[in-house]
Amino acid sequence: MRALYAAATGLSAQQTRIDNIANNLANVSTTGFKKSREVFEDLVYQEMTVGDPSEQVRRPNQVQVGTGTRVVSVARDFTPGSIQYTGDELNVAISGDGFFVVESQDGIPRYTRDGHFTLNSDGELVTASGHQVSPGIQIPEGTTITIAEDGTVSVIYTEDPTDPVVVGTIEMVDFANPGGLQAVGSNMYLGTPESGEPIPMDPNDGTVSLQQGFLEASNVDVAEELVAMIVAQRAFELTSKVMEAADETMQTVTNLKR
């Protein structure tokens, strides 16, 4: 029975790994997507008594048998993706660490690396899914937009060119533990106690800058994911063989009583 249970935990863990790899590959073209990796841990060990317990003999090794494995967490890798040129004046890529702040309808701020911005019907700067970029920045009609490396948004009127007019500044924040952020879909993350409070970033200190006309690609490496998928598939197959062997062994033991 121990072998069946341990093998079952292995099948469950490898299935989770395959599911996560599938999600990584599905988002290989998602702007600003960050791949994730599974973290496994072994389960409790059972001590096997050998010989007479009363013997005062110190053996060099303990006799223990494990009971399987489990996925303890799925860690997200925030390694920056490649910066790709688009030429769109509303596309912005973060060079360095940090996140854009997004205002949600429930009042709880979200965070994203996706700089594929656009304008809504009110001329406000929003994400591709329609969430307003914080703080609210409204772009007048008939203007050319310039986004500086420090996030300053300026416009120049096309019909009456004058000096640039500053209409707002795009906020950027970072976290003590970005891996603790909770993914909520739409390329956005939610702050958690594990991630810590958002830390405002100062672009002037040289640690982060914005690149207008560029987008950050996904950091998923297709070749790496395919290798991981093959390994997970083989591990799943071998673990299923263990279950078959354990089942056959139990049938043999049962038949010995007949």
C-alpha positions in Angstrom: 0.0 0.0 0.0 2.9 2.4 0.7 4.2 2.1 -2.8 0.7 2.8 -4.3 0.2 5.9 -2.2 3.7 7.3 -2.9 3.3 6.7 -6.6 -0.1 8.4 -6.6 1.4 11.5 -5.0 4.1 11.4 -7.7 1.4 11.2 -10.5 -0.4 14.2 -9.0 2.8 16.2 -8.7 3.8 15.5 -12.3 0.4 16.3 -13.5 0.6 19.7 -11.8 4.0 20.2 -13.4 2.6 19.4 -16.9 -0.3 21.8 -16.3 2.1 24.6 -15.4 4.3 23.9 -18.4 1.2 24.0 -20.6 0.3 27.4 -19.2 3.9 28.7 -19.8 3.8 27.6 -23.4 0.3 29.0 -24.0 1.6 32.4 -22.9 4.8 32.4 -25.0 3.4 35.4 -27.0 1.7 37.2 -24.0 3.2 40.6 -23.5 5.1 40.9 -20.2 4.2 37.3 -19.1 6.5 35.7 -16.5 7.0 31.9 -16.5 6.6 29.9 -13.4 8.3 26.8 -12.0 7.1 24.1 -9.6 8.7 23.6 -6.2 8.5 20.0 -4.9 9.1 18.6 -1.4 9.2 15.1 0.0 6.5 13.9 2.4 6.8 12.4 5.8 9.1 9.5 6.3 8.2 6.3 8.2 10.8 4.7 10.4 11.3 0.9 9.9 12.3 -1.0 13.0 15.1 -3.5 12.3 16.2 -6.2 14.7 15.5 -6.1 18.4 14.6 -2.5 19.5 16.1 -3.3 23.0 19.6 -3.7 21.5 21.8 -0.8 22.4 23.4 -0.7 19.0 24.0 2.5 17.1 23.6 1.9 13.4 25.3 4.2 10.9 22.1 4.9 9.0 18.4 5.1 9.9 16.0 2.8 8.1 13.3 5.2 6.7 11.0 4.9 3.8 9.4 8.0 2.2 5.7 8.4 1.4 6.0 10.4 -1.8 6.1 14.1 -2.9 3.9 17.1 -3.4 4.0 20.5 -5.1 4.6 23.0 -2.2 4.5 26.1 -4.4 4.7 27.5 -7.9 7.4 30.1 -8.1 7.2 32.9 -10.7 10.3 33.9 -12.5 10.4 37.7 -12.9 13.5 37.7 -15.1 13.0 40.5 -17.7 11.9 39.4 -21.2 13.4 40.8 -24.4 12.5 44.3 -25.4 10.8 44.4 -28.8 10.3 47.5 -31.0 6.7 48.3 -32.1 6.9 52.0 -32.9 3.5 52.6 -31.2 3.6 55.8 -29.1 1.4 54.2 -26.5 3.5 51.1 -26.1 5.9 51.3 -23.1 8.4 48.7 -21.8 10.0 48.7 -18.4 13.8 48.4 -18.5 14.7 47.0 -15.2 12.6 45.8 -12.2 9.3 47.2 -11.2 5.6 47.3 -12.2 3.0 49.7 -13.6 0.2 50.5 -11.2 -3.3 49.8 -12.5 -6.6 51.1 -11.0 -9.3 48.5 -10.7 -13.0 49.0 -10.3 -13.0 47.5 -6.8 -10.5 50.1 -5.7 -7.7 47.6 -5.0 -4.6 48.5 -7.1 -3.2 45.9 -9.5 0.3 45.7 -10.9 1.5 44.7 -14.4 4.6 44.5 -16.6 2.4 44.8 -19.7 2.9 48.2 -21.3 0.5 47.7 -24.2 -1.5 50.9 -23.4 -4.3 52.5 -25.4 -6.9 55.3 -24.9 -10.5 54.8 -23.9 -13.5 56.9 -25.0 -12.6 59.6 -22.5 -9.0 59.9 -23.7 -7.7 58.2 -20.6 -4.6 56.0 -20.7 -5.7 52.4 -20.0 -4.4 48.9 -20.4 -5.4 46.6 -23.2 -8.1 45.1 -20.9 -9.5 48.6 -20.2 -8.1 49.2 -16.7 -6.9 52.8 -16.0 -3.2 53.4 -15.6 -2.4 55.0 -12.3 -2.5 57.9 -11.7 -5.3 58.8 -14.2 -3.7 60.4 -17.3 -6.0 62.0 -19.9 -4.6 62.7 -23.4 -6.2 65.6 -25.3 -7.3 65.0 -28.8 -5.1 66.0 -31.7 -1.9 65.6 -29.9 1.4 63.7 -30.2 2.4 61.8 -27.1 5.9 61.6 -25.7 6.7 59.3 -22.7 10.1 60.0 -21.1 12.3 57.5 -19.4 11.2 58.7 -16.0 7.5 58.2 -16.9 6.6 61.8 -17.6 3.9 62.0 -20.2 3.9 65.1 -22.4 1.8 66.1 -25.4 2.3 68.4 -28.4 -0.8 69.7 -30.2 -0.5 68.8 -33.9 -2.4 71.8 -35.3 -0.6 74.4 -33.2 2.8 73.0 -32.2 4.2 74.6 -29.1 6.4 73.5 -26.2 5.4 70.0 -24.8 2.7 70.1 -22.1 3.1 67.7 -19.2 -0.2 65.8 -18.6 0.9 63.3 -16.0 3.5 60.8 -14.8 3.2 57.0 -15.0 3.9 55.5 -11.6 6.2 52.6 -11.1 6.6 50.4 -7.9 8.5 47.4 -6.8 8.2 44.8 -4.1 10.6 43.3 -1.5 9.4 39.9 -2.7 7.8 40.0 -6.2 7.5 36.2 -6.0 4.8 36.7 -3.4 2.5 38.5 -5.8 -0.8 36.8 -6.7 -1.5 36.5 -10.4 -5.2 37.5 -11.1 -5.2 37.3 -14.9 -5.2 40.0 -17.6 -1.4 40.3 -17.1 -2.0 41.7 -13.6 -0.9 40.9 -10.1 -2.3 41.6 -6.7 -0.2 42.6 -3.7 -0.2 40.1 -0.8 1.3 40.0 2.7 4.0 37.7 1.3 5.0 40.3 -1.4 5.1 43.2 1.1 3.9 46.7 0.5 4.5 48.4 -2.9 7.7 50.5 -2.9 7.6 53.6 -5.1 10.5 53.7 -7.6 12.5 56.7 -8.5 13.5 56.6 -12.2 16.2 59.2 -11.6 18.3 56.8 -9.5 19.2 54.7 -12.6 17.6 51.4 -11.5 14.6 51.6 -13.9 13.5 53.5 -17.0 10.7 53.4 -19.5 11.1 52.8 -23.3 8.4 54.3 -25.4 7.6 52.5 -28.6 8.7 49.1 -27.2 7.1 46.1 -25.5 8.5 43.5 -23.1 8.1 40.0 -24.5 7.3 36.9 -22.5 10.3 35.4 -20.8 9.2 31.9 -21.7 12.0 29.8 -23.4 10.2 27.4 -25.7 13.1 24.9 -25.9 13.5 24.9 -22.1 9.7 24.3 -21.7 9.7 21.4 -24.2 12.6 19.7 -22.4 10.8 20.1 -19.1 7.6 18.7 -20.7 9.5 15.6 -21.9 11.1 15.1 -18.4 7.7 15.4 -16.7 6.0 13.1 -19.2 8.7 10.4 -18.6 8.5 10.8 -14.9 4.7 10.4 -15.1 5.1 7.2 -17.1 7.7 5.7 -14.8 5.5 6.5 -11.7 2.6 4.8 -13.4 4.8 1.8 -13.9 5.5 1.8 -10.2 1.8 1.7 -9.5 1.4 -1.3 -11.9 4.3 -3.1 -10.2 2.9 -2.5 -6.7 -0.6 -3.7 -7.8 0.9 -6.9 -9.3 2.8 -7.5 -6.1 -0.3 -7.2 -4.0 -2.1 -9.6 -6.3 0.7 -12.1 -6.0 0.6 -11.8 -2.2 -3.2 -12.3 -2.2 -2.9 -15.4 -4.4 -0.4 -17.0 -2.0 -3.3 -17.4 0.6 -5.3 -19.5 -1.8 
